[in-house]
């Protein structure tokens, strides 16, 4: 009979659980990013991922013949990433670092053709100063014609409502289900609350983990103003499939294409 334990772990409870439930759509996301890179005439030979976690994107890119590099502040995530990357090839580098560490500390990871930060990861930075510092960091790690792909949802206060995602994935005898609720901010608050229930089922039973965190929201105007103040400039906007955005309608999810000024 399955047992249940509410551990209240946190965003990275266990690298394997995180990797199992997040990996299934990775190849399609890489397809979109490679499409964007080609459209911008970038060679796309070397790729860098800030906050690379378990390295699920880096594994796919390495398997497709690219040189990859990444950094993350959590040693356990990097250890998991290293073990998996080593089974694919040797054209990779990883380093323990955060979004806001000084660029010189990361010099060994650059220069790169493409840096990328998908699925709202940048929104974990909670003020303009942190984002501007991070953009300085990335600008210093790009080749002269390098680009930075940032995947994010922009906020429309008039359309904001609670939303929910349910993800389920299986690897061997392990099944992981993740239910995520997104609670929009109220008034002038820019903090979106994210509540997660995660169930990991193995032959020995089921573990139940609950945790929450916040993401900073950006309206289109707030994002535009922030980028305009940064070391990077916008050179394109693409949809989730990597197609150029046409018209003025706000996308549910978009890739911002940025490059150094």
C-alpha positions as CSV (number, residue, x, y, z in Angstrom):
1,X,0.0,0.0,0.0
2,X,1.4,3.4,-0.9
3,X,2.5,5.7,1.8
4,X,2.4,9.5,1.7
5,X,4.7,12.0,3.3
6,X,4.4,15.8,3.0
7,X,8.0,16.9,3.2
8,X,7.6,20.5,2.2
9,X,10.9,20.2,0.3
10,X,11.2,23.2,-2.1
11,X,11.6,23.8,-5.8
12,X,14.5,21.3,-6.1
13,X,13.3,18.5,-3.8
14,X,15.4,15.8,-5.5
15,X,17.2,16.2,-8.9
16,X,15.8,13.0,-10.3
17,X,12.2,14.0,-9.6
18,X,12.7,17.4,-11.1
19,X,14.3,15.9,-14.2
20,X,11.7,13.2,-14.8
21,X,8.7,15.5,-14.7
22,X,10.3,18.3,-16.7
23,X,12.1,16.4,-19.4
24,X,9.3,15.2,-21.8
25,X,8.9,18.4,-23.8
26,X,12.6,19.3,-23.9
27,X,13.3,18.3,-27.5
28,X,10.4,20.3,-28.8
29,X,11.6,23.4,-26.9
30,X,15.1,22.9,-28.3
31,X,13.6,22.6,-31.8
32,X,12.0,26.1,-31.3
33,X,15.2,27.6,-30.0
34,X,17.3,26.2,-32.8
35,X,14.7,27.5,-35.3
36,X,15.1,31.0,-33.8
37,X,18.9,30.8,-33.9
38,X,18.8,29.9,-37.6
39,X,16.5,32.8,-38.4
40,X,18.9,35.2,-36.8
41,X,21.8,33.9,-38.8
42,X,23.7,32.7,-35.7
43,X,26.0,29.7,-36.1
44,X,24.6,28.1,-32.9
45,X,27.7,26.0,-32.3
46,X,28.2,26.8,-28.6
47,X,25.3,27.2,-26.1
48,X,25.2,28.4,-22.6
49,X,22.4,28.0,-20.0
50,X,22.2,30.0,-16.8
51,X,20.4,28.1,-14.1
52,X,20.8,24.9,-16.0
53,X,19.5,22.7,-13.2
54,X,19.7,19.0,-14.1
55,X,21.0,19.8,-17.6
56,X,18.0,18.5,-19.5
57,X,18.4,21.1,-22.3
58,X,22.1,20.7,-22.4
59,X,21.8,16.9,-22.8
60,X,19.6,17.4,-25.9
61,X,21.9,20.0,-27.4
62,X,25.0,17.9,-26.7
63,X,23.3,15.0,-28.4
64,X,22.7,17.2,-31.4
65,X,26.4,18.0,-31.8
66,X,26.6,21.4,-30.0
67,X,29.2,22.4,-27.5
68,X,27.4,23.3,-24.2
69,X,28.0,25.0,-20.9
70,X,25.9,25.8,-17.9
71,X,25.9,27.1,-14.4
72,X,23.6,26.6,-11.4
73,X,23.9,27.6,-7.7
74,X,22.9,24.1,-6.4
75,X,25.7,21.5,-6.4
76,X,23.3,18.5,-6.2
77,X,21.7,19.6,-9.5
78,X,25.1,20.0,-11.2
79,X,26.2,16.6,-10.0
80,X,23.2,15.1,-11.5
81,X,23.8,17.0,-14.8
82,X,27.4,16.0,-14.9
83,X,26.6,12.3,-14.6
84,X,24.1,12.4,-17.4
85,X,26.1,14.6,-19.7
86,X,29.2,12.3,-19.3
87,X,27.2,9.5,-20.9
88,X,26.6,11.5,-24.1
89,X,29.9,13.3,-24.9
90,X,32.7,15.5,-23.6
91,X,32.0,18.9,-25.2
92,X,30.5,20.4,-22.0
93,X,31.5,22.6,-19.1
94,X,29.6,23.2,-15.9
95,X,30.2,25.6,-13.0
96,X,28.6,26.4,-9.7
97,X,27.3,30.0,-9.9
98,X,24.2,32.1,-9.7
99,X,22.3,34.4,-12.0
100,X,24.0,37.4,-10.5
101,X,27.6,36.4,-10.0
102,X,30.2,38.7,-11.6
103,X,30.9,37.9,-15.2
104,X,34.7,37.5,-14.7
105,X,33.9,34.6,-12.4
106,X,32.2,32.8,-15.3
107,X,34.8,33.6,-18.0
108,X,35.7,30.0,-18.5
109,X,32.2,29.2,-19.8
110,X,32.3,31.7,-22.7
111,X,32.3,33.1,-25.2
112,X,29.2,31.5,-26.6
113,X,27.0,31.8,-29.7
114,X,23.7,31.4,-27.8
115,X,22.7,31.8,-24.2
116,X,19.2,30.8,-23.2
117,X,16.9,31.0,-20.2
118,X,13.5,29.4,-21.0
119,X,10.3,28.8,-19.1
120,X,10.2,31.9,-16.9
121,X,13.4,31.1,-15.0
122,X,14.5,34.7,-15.3
123,X,11.4,35.7,-13.3
124,X,12.9,34.2,-10.1
125,X,15.0,37.4,-10.0
126,X,12.9,39.8,-7.9
127,X,14.1,43.3,-8.7
128,X,15.4,45.4,-11.6
129,X,18.9,45.6,-10.2
130,X,19.3,41.8,-10.2
131,X,18.0,41.5,-13.8
132,X,20.3,44.3,-15.0
133,X,23.2,42.7,-13.3
134,X,22.4,39.4,-14.9
135,X,22.1,41.0,-18.3
136,X,25.6,42.4,-17.8
137,X,26.8,39.0,-16.9
138,X,25.4,37.3,-20.0
139,X,26.5,40.1,-22.4
140,X,30.1,39.5,-21.3
141,X,29.8,35.8,-22.1
142,X,28.4,36.2,-25.6
143,X,30.3,36.2,-28.9
144,X,30.2,39.5,-30.8
145,X,27.1,38.3,-32.7
146,X,25.8,36.1,-29.9
147,X,22.2,36.2,-28.8
148,X,20.3,35.5,-25.6
149,X,17.0,33.7,-25.7
150,X,14.7,34.5,-22.8
151,X,11.4,32.6,-22.6
152,X,8.7,34.2,-20.5
153,X,5.0,35.0,-20.0
154,X,4.2,38.7,-19.9
155,X,1.5,39.9,-17.5
156,X,-1.8,41.5,-18.5
157,X,-3.6,42.7,-15.4
158,X,-6.9,42.8,-17.2
159,X,-6.7,39.2,-18.2
160,X,-4.9,37.8,-15.2
161,X,-6.6,34.8,-13.5
162,X,-5.7,31.7,-11.6
163,X,-4.3,29.0,-13.8
164,X,-3.2,25.4,-13.3
165,X,-0.9,22.9,-15.1
166,X,-0.8,19.2,-14.5
167,X,2.3,17.3,-15.7
168,X,2.9,13.6,-15.4
169,X,5.9,11.6,-16.6
170,X,7.3,8.1,-16.1
171,X,10.9,6.8,-16.1
172,X,11.3,3.1,-15.4
173,X,9.4,2.3,-12.2
174,X,9.1,5.9,-11.2
175,X,6.0,8.1,-12.0
176,X,6.0,11.7,-11.1
177,X,2.9,14.0,-11.2
178,X,3.1,17.7,-10.6
179,X,0.1,20.0,-10.2
180,X,1.0,23.7,-10.3
181,X,-1.3,26.6,-9.5
182,X,-0.5,30.1,-10.5
183,X,-2.1,32.9,-8.4
184,X,-1.8,36.3,-10.1
185,X,-0.8,39.4,-8.1
186,X,-3.4,41.9,-6.9
187,X,-3.2,45.6,-7.4
188,X,0.3,46.9,-7.8
189,X,1.9,43.8,-6.4
190,X,4.2,42.1,-8.9
191,X,4.6,38.8,-7.2
192,X,2.8,35.8,-8.8
193,X,2.5,33.0,-6.2
194,X,3.2,29.4,-7.5
195,X,1.9,26.5,-5.5
196,X,3.1,23.0,-6.3
197,X,1.9,19.6,-5.3
198,X,4.2,16.8,-6.4
199,X,3.6,13.0,-6.1
200,X,6.4,10.5,-6.8
201,X,5.2,6.9,-7.0
202,X,7.7,4.1,-6.8
203,X,7.2,0.4,-6.0
204,X,7.7,1.1,-2.3
205,X,5.0,3.7,-2.2
206,X,4.1,7.3,-3.0
207,X,5.8,10.5,-1.6
208,X,3.9,13.7,-1.5
209,X,5.7,17.0,-1.6
210,X,4.2,20.5,-1.2
211,X,5.9,23.8,-1.8
212,X,5.5,27.3,-3.1
213,X,7.5,30.2,-4.5
214,X,7.0,33.5,-6.2
215,X,7.8,34.8,-9.7
216,X,8.1,38.5,-10.6
217,X,5.6,39.7,-13.2
218,X,6.2,42.0,-16.1
219,X,3.8,43.9,-18.2
220,X,4.9,44.5,-21.8
221,X,5.7,48.1,-20.9
222,X,7.7,47.1,-17.7
223,X,9.7,44.6,-19.7
224,X,10.4,47.0,-22.5
225,X,11.6,49.7,-20.1
226,X,13.9,47.2,-18.3
227,X,15.5,45.9,-21.5
228,X,16.0,49.5,-22.7
229,X,18.1,50.2,-19.5
230,X,20.2,47.1,-19.9
231,X,23.4,46.0,-21.6
232,X,21.3,44.0,-24.1
233,X,18.9,45.1,-26.8
234,X,15.9,43.4,-28.3
235,X,16.3,42.1,-31.8
236,X,13.3,39.9,-32.1
237,X,10.2,38.3,-30.5
238,X,9.2,34.7,-31.3
239,X,6.3,32.4,-30.3
240,X,6.6,29.2,-28.4
241,X,7.3,27.3,-31.7
242,X,10.1,29.7,-32.6
243,X,8.2,31.6,-35.3
244,X,8.6,35.4,-35.5
245,X,5.8,37.2,-33.8
246,X,3.5,39.1,-36.2
247,X,1.1,41.8,-35.1
248,X,0.6,43.5,-31.7
249,X,-1.4,40.8,-29.8
250,X,0.3,39.7,-26.6
251,X,1.6,36.1,-26.8
252,X,0.8,33.6,-24.0
253,X,4.5,32.7,-24.0
254,X,7.3,34.2,-26.0
255,X,11.0,34.1,-26.7
256,X,12.7,37.4,-26.4
257,X,15.8,37.6,-28.6
258,X,18.5,39.8,-27.1
259,X,22.0,40.7,-28.0
260,X,24.7,43.0,-26.6
261,X,24.6,46.7,-27.5
